[in-house]
Amino acid sequence: MDVGRAVNRSRFVGLALLAFGLVFLSFVVRGTTRLVASYELAVALSAPILFAAAGLLAVLVVLATLDVTGIRPLE
């Protein structure tokens, strides 16, 4: 996501849904991998997905805070 570009509200909602989808996907990957492999491998495979979701949520929280304070409103 290009932070220099304006983010409209529908794109913001789409990115939030993507972040929650990534969280769900990380649990699915961990659960299904755990059925066929060790716990450590399941965590190793699901962790990058969960970190990507956490990073996206952190960016969205910053954008929402900037919108609420009026520093950078969402279009």
Number of C-alpha atoms within 10 A of each C-alpha: 8 6 8 6 7 12 16 11 12 11 13 16 12 10 18 18 13 15 22 16 12 20 19 15 16 22 17 13 16 21 16 11 18 15 10 10 12 10 14 11 14 20 18 11 15 20 17 12 19 20 14 15 23 16 13 18 18 13 16 17 13 11 18 16 14 14 14 12 9 10 10 14 16 17 11
